Amino acid sequence: MPAIQLTPADRKEKRGEAHHLDPVVMIGADGLTPAIVKETNAALKAHGLIKVRVFSDDRTAREAMLAQLADELNAAPVQHIGKLLVLWRPLPAKQTAEREDRMPGPRTVKLVSFPKNGTGRPTIKKVQVFGNERVTAGGTIKRVKKRTVSSKKRAQSQD
């Protein structure tokens, strides 16, 4: 039995979502090899809902492949139609940053300055811009100013 059981309504919804997908894993004459299982796992991690094409004429072998993939990868078998198998597994939660108050790191920006007469080649200068800086329309780098607070509000916040 696969780890994930879908209700008929969920299965119908997943079939509709998978209709426009192209197969991302192809199973050839060698059958279900460990490399195929590994690639299917990677595709499920990346996409969640995938189609697998099996180049075999044996229907029972395709059904067995679908069941084996669903068992090994903890996925839900959605559909087996012709030579296409549809599998679904929820996408894993993305890793979040440890600190949410982090500032963006430095980035490299290309500044292009054109000559005034318009006939020469433009000069390209690579500059490193830090998180508290920005590039203006004229190509200069400005530091972000701290927000000014009135003396009354500053006194209130200290109390």
C-alpha positions in Angstrom: 0.0 0.0 0.0 1.3 3.5 -0.8 1.8 5.9 2.0 -0.5 8.5 0.6 -4.1 7.7 -0.1 -6.1 10.1 -2.3 -9.9 10.5 -2.2 -11.6 10.2 -5.5 -12.2 14.0 -5.6 -8.5 14.6 -5.0 -7.5 12.0 -7.6 -9.8 13.7 -10.1 -8.2 17.1 -9.4 -4.7 15.7 -9.8 -5.6 14.1 -13.1 -6.8 17.4 -14.3 -3.6 19.1 -13.3 -1.5 16.4 -14.9 -3.3 16.5 -18.2 -1.1 19.2 -19.7 2.2 17.8 -18.3 4.8 16.1 -20.4 6.5 12.9 -19.1 9.7 13.7 -17.2 10.8 10.2 -16.6 11.0 7.4 -19.3 11.3 3.8 -18.4 12.9 1.7 -21.2 13.5 -1.9 -21.9 15.6 -2.4 -18.7 12.5 -1.8 -16.6 12.5 -0.2 -13.2 16.2 0.2 -12.2 17.6 2.0 -9.2 18.6 4.9 -11.4 15.0 5.3 -12.6 13.8 5.3 -9.0 16.4 7.9 -8.1 15.4 10.2 -11.1 11.7 9.7 -10.3 12.4 10.8 -6.7 14.2 13.9 -7.8 11.4 14.8 -10.2 8.8 14.4 -7.4 10.9 16.6 -5.1 11.1 19.3 -7.8 7.6 19.1 -9.3 5.3 17.2 -6.9 3.1 15.9 -9.8 4.8 14.0 -12.6 4.1 11.8 -15.6 6.2 8.7 -16.3 6.2 7.1 -19.7 6.8 3.3 -19.9 8.0 1.8 -23.2 6.5 -1.6 -22.5 3.5 -3.4 -24.0 2.8 -5.5 -20.9 -0.1 -3.8 -18.9 0.4 -5.9 -15.8 4.1 -4.9 -15.7 3.2 -1.2 -16.0 0.7 -1.6 -13.1 3.4 -3.3 -11.0 5.8 -0.5 -11.8 3.3 2.1 -10.7 2.6 0.3 -7.5 6.4 -0.2 -6.8 7.2 3.4 -7.5 4.4 4.6 -5.2 5.5 2.3 -2.4 9.2 3.1 -2.6 8.8 6.9 -3.0 5.9 7.4 -0.6 3.8 8.8 -3.4 0.2 8.5 -4.5 -0.6 6.7 -7.7 -2.9 9.1 -9.5 -3.6 7.5 -12.9 -2.4 4.8 -15.3 -3.7 5.4 -18.8 -2.0 3.7 -21.7 1.7 3.8 -21.3 1.6 6.9 -19.0 1.8 6.7 -15.2 0.9 9.7 -13.0 2.4 10.1 -9.5 1.9 12.8 -6.9 3.7 13.6 -3.7 3.4 16.9 -1.8 6.3 19.2 -2.2 8.6 19.5 0.8 8.6 22.7 2.8 11.3 25.1 1.8 14.1 25.9 4.2 13.7 29.4 5.8 16.5 31.6 6.9 17.5 31.4 10.6 17.2 35.1 11.1 14.5 37.1 9.5 16.2 40.5 10.3 19.1 39.8 8.0 20.1 42.4 5.4 20.9 41.5 1.8 24.5 40.8 1.1 26.8 42.7 -1.3 26.1 42.3 -5.0 28.2 43.3 -8.1 26.6 45.8 -10.4 27.8 46.9 -13.8 27.8 50.7 -14.4 27.8 51.6 -18.1 28.7 55.2 -18.9 28.4 56.5 -22.5 30.7 59.2 -23.9 29.2 62.7 -24.3 29.9 62.9 -28.0 28.2 59.5 -28.7 30.9 58.2 -31.0 33.2 56.3 -28.6 32.7 53.0 -26.9 30.9 53.0 -23.5 33.0 52.3 -20.4 31.9 49.5 -18.2 32.8 49.6 -14.5 31.9 46.8 -12.0 31.1 48.1 -8.6 30.2 46.2 -5.4 27.0 47.6 -3.8 26.2 46.7 -0.2 22.8 46.2 1.3 22.5 49.8 2.6 23.4 51.3 -0.8 21.6 51.8 -4.1 22.6 52.9 -7.6 21.0 56.1 -8.8 19.8 56.7 -12.4 23.0 58.7 -13.0 25.2 55.7 -12.1 26.4 57.0 -8.7 26.1 54.9 -5.6 24.2 56.4 -2.7 24.0 55.2 0.9 20.5 54.8 2.3 19.9 57.5 4.8 18.7 56.7 8.3 15.1 57.8 8.9 15.0 61.0 11.0 12.9 60.9 14.1 11.8 64.1 15.9 13.2 64.8 19.3 9.7 64.4 20.9 9.2 60.9 19.4 12.8 59.9 20.4 12.0 61.0 24.0 8.8 59.0 24.0 10.4 55.8 22.8 13.2 56.1 25.5 10.6 56.3 28.3 
